Amino acid sequence: MKRRSKGYDMFTEHYLVPAALSLLNINVVHLIQAYVNGNDNDSAYLAALTIAFIALSSALLFKNQLYLWSAMAYYGLIVFVYLL
């Protein structure tokens, strides 16, 4: 029986990383659309979307479970507030 390396977390690799990649793809399209169609009054919203892009990208780079959950929750909060 093979032992898994200490740095490999099955839940993170099989569930959180694909979910974060999907959200990052949605975020990129959302970010491009917001910058193309946005006006000067939405600068806080554009900054929040850009921070969400940076957070999701760096969370995927580090693959830290807490950081992935936090970045996905942050983007979900931005989308939820925007839809209100």
N, CA, C and O atoms as a GROMACS GRO file, in nm:
protein
  336
    1MET      N    1   0.084  -0.118   0.000
    1MET     CA    2   0.000   0.000   0.000
    1MET      C    3   0.089   0.124   0.000
    1MET      O    4   0.180   0.138   0.082
    2LYS      N    5   0.060   0.213  -0.094
    2LYS     CA    6   0.138   0.335  -0.103
    2LYS      C    7   0.092   0.436   0.000
    2LYS      O    8  -0.026   0.449   0.030
    3ARG      N    9   0.188   0.505   0.052
    3ARG     CA   10   0.156   0.614   0.144
    3ARG      C   11   0.149   0.743   0.064
    3ARG      O   12   0.232   0.768  -0.023
    4ARG      N   13   0.052   0.823   0.095
    4ARG     CA   14   0.039   0.952   0.028
    4ARG      C   15   0.138   1.051   0.087
    4ARG      O   16   0.172   1.046   0.205
    5SER      N   17   0.182   1.141   0.001
    5SER     CA   18   0.272   1.244   0.052
    5SER      C   19   0.195   1.337   0.145
    5SER      O   20   0.073   1.352   0.136
    6LYS      N   21   0.268   1.398   0.234
    6LYS     CA   22   0.205   1.481   0.335
    6LYS      C   23   0.138   1.606   0.276
    6LYS      O   24   0.040   1.656   0.334
    7GLY      N   25   0.187   1.658   0.164
    7GLY     CA   26   0.133   1.780   0.106
    7GLY      C   27   0.008   1.759   0.022
    7GLY      O   28  -0.051   1.857  -0.024
    8TYR      N   29  -0.035   1.636   0.001
    8TYR     CA   30  -0.149   1.609  -0.086
    8TYR      C   31  -0.275   1.593  -0.003
    8TYR      O   32  -0.282   1.507   0.085
    9ASP      N   33  -0.373   1.675  -0.030
    9ASP     CA   34  -0.502   1.666   0.038
    9ASP      C   35  -0.607   1.635  -0.067
    9ASP      O   36  -0.632   1.717  -0.156
   10MET      N   37  -0.670   1.519  -0.058
   10MET     CA   38  -0.762   1.474  -0.161
   10MET      C   39  -0.882   1.567  -0.174
   10MET      O   40  -0.925   1.596  -0.286
   11PHE      N   41  -0.938   1.612  -0.064
   11PHE     CA   42  -1.055   1.701  -0.070
   11PHE      C   43  -1.020   1.831  -0.141
   11PHE      O   44  -1.097   1.880  -0.224
   12THR      N   45  -0.905   1.886  -0.109
   12THR     CA   46  -0.864   2.011  -0.172
   12THR      C   47  -0.841   1.993  -0.320
   12THR      O   48  -0.889   2.072  -0.402
   13GLU      N   49  -0.768   1.888  -0.357
   13GLU     CA   50  -0.733   1.866  -0.497
   13GLU      C   51  -0.852   1.826  -0.584
   13GLU      O   52  -0.859   1.864  -0.700
   14HIS      N   53  -0.944   1.749  -0.528
   14HIS     CA   54  -1.053   1.695  -0.609
   14HIS      C   55  -1.180   1.781  -0.607
   14HIS      O   56  -1.262   1.770  -0.699
   15TYR      N   57  -1.197   1.864  -0.507
   15TYR     CA   58  -1.321   1.941  -0.496
   15TYR      C   59  -1.298   2.092  -0.494
   15TYR      O   60  -1.362   2.166  -0.570
   16LEU      N   61  -1.208   2.139  -0.409
   16LEU     CA   62  -1.191   2.284  -0.395
   16LEU      C   63  -1.120   2.347  -0.514
   16LEU      O   64  -1.159   2.454  -0.560
   17VAL      N   65  -1.016   2.282  -0.565
   17VAL     CA   66  -0.942   2.339  -0.678
   17VAL      C   67  -1.030   2.347  -0.803
   17VAL      O   68  -1.030   2.452  -0.868
   18PRO      N   69  -1.104   2.242  -0.841
   18PRO     CA   70  -1.193   2.258  -0.958
   18PRO      C   71  -1.303   2.362  -0.938
   18PRO      O   72  -1.339   2.433  -1.031
   19ALA      N   73  -1.356   2.371  -0.816
   19ALA     CA   74  -1.458   2.472  -0.789
   19ALA      C   75  -1.398   2.613  -0.800
   19ALA      O   76  -1.461   2.703  -0.856
   20ALA      N   77  -1.278   2.631  -0.748
   20ALA     CA   78  -1.212   2.762  -0.757
   20ALA      C   79  -1.176   2.795  -0.901
   20ALA      O   80  -1.184   2.911  -0.941
   21LEU      N   81  -1.136   2.695  -0.981
   21LEU     CA   82  -1.106   2.719  -1.122
   21LEU      C   83  -1.232   2.761  -1.197
   21LEU      O   84  -1.226   2.850  -1.282
   22SER      N   85  -1.343   2.698  -1.167
   22SER     CA   86  -1.469   2.737  -1.232
   22SER      C   87  -1.507   2.880  -1.195
   22SER      O   88  -1.546   2.959  -1.282
   23LEU      N   89  -1.495   2.913  -1.067
   23LEU     CA   90  -1.526   3.050  -1.025
   23LEU      C   91  -1.429   3.151  -1.084
   23LEU      O   92  -1.467   3.264  -1.116
   24LEU      N   93  -1.303   3.111  -1.099
   24LEU     CA   94  -1.206   3.202  -1.160
   24LEU      C   95  -1.240   3.228  -1.305
   24LEU      O   96  -1.226   3.341  -1.352
   25ASN      N   97  -1.284   3.126  -1.378
   25ASN     CA   98  -1.326   3.147  -1.517
   25ASN      C   99  -1.446   3.241  -1.525
   25ASN      O  100  -1.449   3.330  -1.610
   26ILE      N  101  -1.542   3.221  -1.437
   26ILE     CA  102  -1.658   3.310  -1.434
   26ILE      C  103  -1.616   3.452  -1.396
   26ILE      O  104  -1.666   3.549  -1.452
   27ASN      N  105  -1.523   3.460  -1.301
   27ASN     CA  106  -1.474   3.591  -1.257
   27ASN      C  107  -1.402   3.665  -1.368
   27ASN      O  108  -1.418   3.786  -1.382
   28VAL      N  109  -1.324   3.595  -1.448
   28VAL     CA  110  -1.252   3.661  -1.558
   28VAL      C  111  -1.351   3.719  -1.659
   28VAL      O  112  -1.335   3.833  -1.703
   29VAL      N  113  -1.453   3.642  -1.695
   29VAL     CA  114  -1.553   3.693  -1.789
   29VAL      C  115  -1.630   3.810  -1.727
   29VAL      O  116  -1.656   3.910  -1.794
   30HIS      N  117  -1.665   3.798  -1.600
   30HIS     CA  118  -1.736   3.902  -1.527
   30HIS      C  119  -1.650   4.028  -1.519
   30HIS      O  120  -1.700   4.139  -1.536
   31LEU      N  121  -1.522   4.011  -1.494
   31LEU     CA  122  -1.429   4.124  -1.483
   31LEU      C  123  -1.413   4.196  -1.617
   31LEU      O  124  -1.415   4.319  -1.622
   32ILE      N  125  -1.397   4.120  -1.724
   32ILE     CA  126  -1.385   4.181  -1.857
   32ILE      C  127  -1.512   4.257  -1.892
   32ILE      O  128  -1.506   4.369  -1.942
   33GLN      N  129  -1.627   4.195  -1.867
   33GLN     CA  130  -1.756   4.259  -1.897
   33GLN      C  131  -1.773   4.387  -1.815
   33GLN      O  132  -1.822   4.488  -1.866
   34ALA      N  133  -1.732   4.383  -1.689
   34ALA     CA  134  -1.747   4.501  -1.603
   34ALA      C  135  -1.655   4.615  -1.647
   34ALA      O  136  -1.695   4.731  -1.643
   35TYR      N  137  -1.534   4.582  -1.689
   35TYR     CA  138  -1.443   4.688  -1.734
   35TYR      C  139  -1.484   4.745  -1.870
   35TYR      O  140  -1.467   4.865  -1.894
   36VAL      N  141  -1.538   4.662  -1.957
   36VAL     CA  142  -1.580   4.712  -2.088
   36VAL      C  143  -1.707   4.797  -2.077
   36VAL      O  144  -1.715   4.903  -2.138
   37ASN      N  145  -1.805   4.751  -1.999
   37ASN     CA  146  -1.933   4.819  -1.991
   37ASN      C  147  -1.947   4.909  -1.869
   37ASN      O  148  -2.050   4.976  -1.854
   38GLY      N  149  -1.848   4.913  -1.783
   38GLY     CA  150  -1.859   4.989  -1.659
   38GLY      C  151  -1.847   5.139  -1.681
   38GLY      O  152  -1.797   5.186  -1.783
   39ASN      N  153  -1.895   5.212  -1.581
   39ASN     CA  154  -1.879   5.357  -1.585
   39ASN      C  155  -1.798   5.400  -1.462
   39ASN      O  156  -1.759   5.316  -1.381
   40ASP      N  157  -1.773   5.527  -1.449
   40ASP     CA  158  -1.688   5.577  -1.341
   40ASP      C  159  -1.752   5.565  -1.203
   40ASP      O  160  -1.681   5.568  -1.103
   41ASN      N  161  -1.883   5.550  -1.194
   41ASN     CA  162  -1.951   5.538  -1.066
   41ASN      C  163  -1.930   5.402  -1.001
   41ASN      O  164  -1.954   5.386  -0.881
   42ASP      N  165  -1.887   5.304  -1.077
   42ASP     CA  166  -1.871   5.168  -1.026
   42ASP      C  167  -1.726   5.134  -0.992
   42ASP      O  168  -1.687   5.018  -1.002
   43SER      N  169  -1.647   5.231  -0.953
   43SER     CA  170  -1.506   5.205  -0.928
   43SER      C  171  -1.485   5.111  -0.808
   43SER      O  172  -1.392   5.030  -0.809
   44ALA      N  173  -1.569   5.120  -0.706
   44ALA     CA  174  -1.556   5.029  -0.591
   44ALA      C  175  -1.590   4.886  -0.631
   44ALA      O  176  -1.526   4.791  -0.587
   45TYR      N  177  -1.691   4.871  -0.715
   45TYR     CA  178  -1.729   4.738  -0.765
   45TYR      C  179  -1.618   4.679  -0.853
   45TYR      O  180  -1.588   4.560  -0.842
   46LEU      N  181  -1.559   4.760  -0.938
   46LEU     CA  182  -1.450   4.713  -1.022
   46LEU      C  183  -1.328   4.674  -0.937
   46LEU      O  184  -1.261   4.576  -0.967
   47ALA      N  185  -1.301   4.750  -0.834
   47ALA     CA  186  -1.191   4.717  -0.744
   47ALA      C  187  -1.219   4.586  -0.670
   47ALA      O  188  -1.128   4.505  -0.651
   48ALA      N  189  -1.343   4.566  -0.627
   48ALA     CA  190  -1.379   4.443  -0.556
   48ALA      C  191  -1.366   4.322  -0.649
   48ALA      O  192  -1.319   4.216  -0.606
   49LEU      N  193  -1.407   4.336  -0.774
   49LEU     CA  194  -1.392   4.226  -0.871
   49LEU      C  195  -1.245   4.196  -0.898
   49LEU      O  196  -1.206   4.080  -0.913
   50THR      N  197  -1.163   4.299  -0.906
   50THR     CA  198  -1.020   4.279  -0.929
   50THR      C  199  -0.955   4.211  -0.810
   50THR      O  200  -0.870   4.124  -0.827
   51ILE      N  201  -0.994   4.250  -0.690
   51ILE     CA  202  -0.940   4.185  -0.569
   51ILE      C  203  -0.984   4.040  -0.563
   51ILE      O  204  -0.908   3.954  -0.521
   52ALA      N  205  -1.107   4.011  -0.605
   52ALA     CA  206  -1.155   3.872  -0.609
   52ALA      C  207  -1.075   3.791  -0.709
   52ALA      O  208  -1.044   3.674  -0.683
   53PHE      N  209  -1.040   3.850  -0.824
   53PHE     CA  210  -0.956   3.781  -0.921
   53PHE      C  211  -0.819   3.748  -0.863
   53PHE      O  212  -0.769   3.637  -0.879
   54ILE      N  213  -0.760   3.844  -0.796
   54ILE     CA  214  -0.629   3.824  -0.736
   54ILE      C  215  -0.637   3.719  -0.625
   54ILE      O  216  -0.548   3.634  -0.612
   55ALA      N  217  -0.743   3.724  -0.545
   55ALA     CA  218  -0.759   3.628  -0.435
   55ALA      C  219  -0.778   3.486  -0.488
   55ALA      O  220  -0.716   3.393  -0.437
   56LEU      N  221  -0.863   3.469  -0.588
   56LEU     CA  222  -0.885   3.336  -0.644
   56LEU      C  223  -0.758   3.283  -0.711
   56LEU      O  224  -0.725   3.165  -0.697
   57SER      N  225  -0.688   3.368  -0.783
   57SER     CA  226  -0.565   3.325  -0.850
   57SER      C  227  -0.458   3.282  -0.751
   57SER      O  228  -0.395   3.178  -0.768
   58SER      N  229  -0.438   3.362  -0.649
   58SER     CA  230  -0.334   3.328  -0.552
   58SER      C  231  -0.376   3.209  -0.464
   58SER      O  232  -0.290   3.134  -0.419
   59ALA      N  233  -0.506   3.193  -0.440
   59ALA     CA  234  -0.552   3.076  -0.364
   59ALA      C  235  -0.525   2.948  -0.443
   59ALA      O  236  -0.489   2.846  -0.385
   60LEU      N  237  -0.542   2.954  -0.573
   60LEU     CA  238  -0.510   2.838  -0.656
   60LEU      C  239  -0.360   2.813  -0.661
   60LEU      O  240  -0.316   2.698  -0.671
   61LEU      N  241  -0.282   2.916  -0.654
   61LEU     CA  242  -0.138   2.902  -0.655
   61LEU      C  243  -0.089   2.834  -0.527
   61LEU      O  244  -0.004   2.744  -0.533
   62PHE      N  245  -0.142   2.876  -0.412
   62PHE     CA  246  -0.097   2.821  -0.284
   62PHE      C  247  -0.169   2.693  -0.243
   62PHE      O  248  -0.114   2.614  -0.166
   63LYS      N  249  -0.290   2.670  -0.294
   63LYS     CA  250  -0.372   2.552  -0.265
   63LYS      C  251  -0.392   2.530  -0.115
   63LYS      O  252  -0.390   2.417  -0.066
   64ASN      N  253  -0.411   2.639  -0.044
   64ASN     CA  254  -0.442   2.633   0.098
   64ASN      C  255  -0.594   2.623   0.112
   64ASN      O  256  -0.667   2.703   0.054
   65GLN      N  257  -0.640   2.524   0.189
   65GLN     CA  258  -0.784   2.498   0.198
   65GLN      C  259  -0.860   2.618   0.253
   65GLN      O  260  -0.965   2.654   0.199
   66LEU      N  261  -0.812   2.680   0.357
   66LEU     CA  262  -0.879   2.796   0.415
   66LEU      C  263  -0.879   2.914   0.319
   66LEU      O  264  -0.978   2.985   0.307
   67TYR      N  265  -0.769   2.934   0.251
   67TYR     CA  266  -0.758   3.044   0.154
   67TYR      C  267  -0.852   3.021   0.035
   67TYR      O  268  -0.912   3.116  -0.015
   68LEU      N  269  -0.864   2.897  -0.011
   68LEU     CA  270  -0.957   2.866  -0.120
   68LEU      C  271  -1.101   2.894  -0.078
   68LEU      O  272  -1.176   2.958  -0.152
   69TRP      N  273  -1.139   2.848   0.040
   69TRP     CA  274  -1.275   2.872   0.090
   69TRP      C  275  -1.301   3.022   0.102
   69TRP      O  276  -1.408   3.070   0.064
   70SER      N  277  -1.204   3.095   0.156
   70SER     CA  278  -1.221   3.239   0.176
   70SER      C  279  -1.235   3.314   0.044
   70SER      O  280  -1.320   3.402   0.031
   71ALA      N  281  -1.152   3.280  -0.053
   71ALA     CA  282  -1.157   3.348  -0.183
   71ALA      C  283  -1.288   3.318  -0.254
   71ALA      O  284  -1.347   3.408  -0.315
   72MET      N  285  -1.335   3.194  -0.248
   72MET     CA  286  -1.462   3.160  -0.312
   72MET      C  287  -1.579   3.229  -0.243
   72MET      O  288  -1.673   3.274  -0.309
   73ALA      N  289  -1.574   3.237  -0.110
   73ALA     CA  290  -1.681   3.305  -0.036
   73ALA      C  291  -1.681   3.455  -0.066
   73ALA      O  292  -1.787   3.516  -0.076
   74TYR      N  293  -1.563   3.513  -0.079
   74TYR     CA  294  -1.553   3.656  -0.110
   74TYR      C  295  -1.615   3.686  -0.247
   74TYR      O  296  -1.692   3.781  -0.260
   75TYR      N  297  -1.584   3.605  -0.346
   75TYR     CA  298  -1.642   3.627  -0.479
   75TYR      C  299  -1.793   3.603  -0.476
   75TYR      O  300  -1.869   3.675  -0.540
   76GLY      N  301  -1.836   3.502  -0.403
   76GLY     CA  302  -1.980   3.476  -0.390
   76GLY      C  303  -2.052   3.593  -0.325
   76GLY      O  304  -2.163   3.628  -0.364
   77LEU      N  305  -1.989   3.654  -0.226
   77LEU     CA  306  -2.047   3.771  -0.160
   77LEU      C  307  -2.058   3.890  -0.255
   77LEU      O  308  -2.158   3.961  -0.254
   78ILE      N  309  -1.957   3.910  -0.336
   78ILE     CA  310  -1.959   4.020  -0.432
   78ILE      C  311  -2.074   4.000  -0.532
   78ILE      O  312  -2.149   4.093  -0.561
   79VAL      N  313  -2.087   3.878  -0.584
   79VAL     CA  314  -2.194   3.850  -0.680
   79VAL      C  315  -2.330   3.865  -0.614
   79VAL      O  316  -2.422   3.919  -0.675
   80PHE      N  317  -2.344   3.818  -0.491
   80PHE     CA  318  -2.471   3.828  -0.419
   80PHE      C  319  -2.510   3.974  -0.395
   80PHE      O  320  -2.625   4.012  -0.416
   81VAL      N  321  -2.415   4.055  -0.352
   81VAL     CA  322  -2.443   4.198  -0.327
   81VAL      C  323  -2.475   4.269  -0.458
   81VAL      O  324  -2.562   4.355  -0.461
   82TYR      N  325  -2.406   4.234  -0.566
   82TYR     CA  326  -2.432   4.297  -0.695
   82TYR      C  327  -2.573   4.264  -0.746
   82TYR      O  328  -2.637   4.349  -0.807
   83LEU      N  329  -2.620   4.144  -0.720
   83LEU     CA  330  -2.751   4.104  -0.768
   83LEU      C  331  -2.866   4.164  -0.687
   83LEU      O  332  -2.981   4.163  -0.732
   84LEU      N  333  -2.836   4.217  -0.568
   84LEU     CA  334  -2.942   4.278  -0.487
   84LEU      C  335  -2.988   4.408  -0.543
   84LEU      O  336  -3.077   4.472  -0.486
   0.00000   0.00000   0.00000
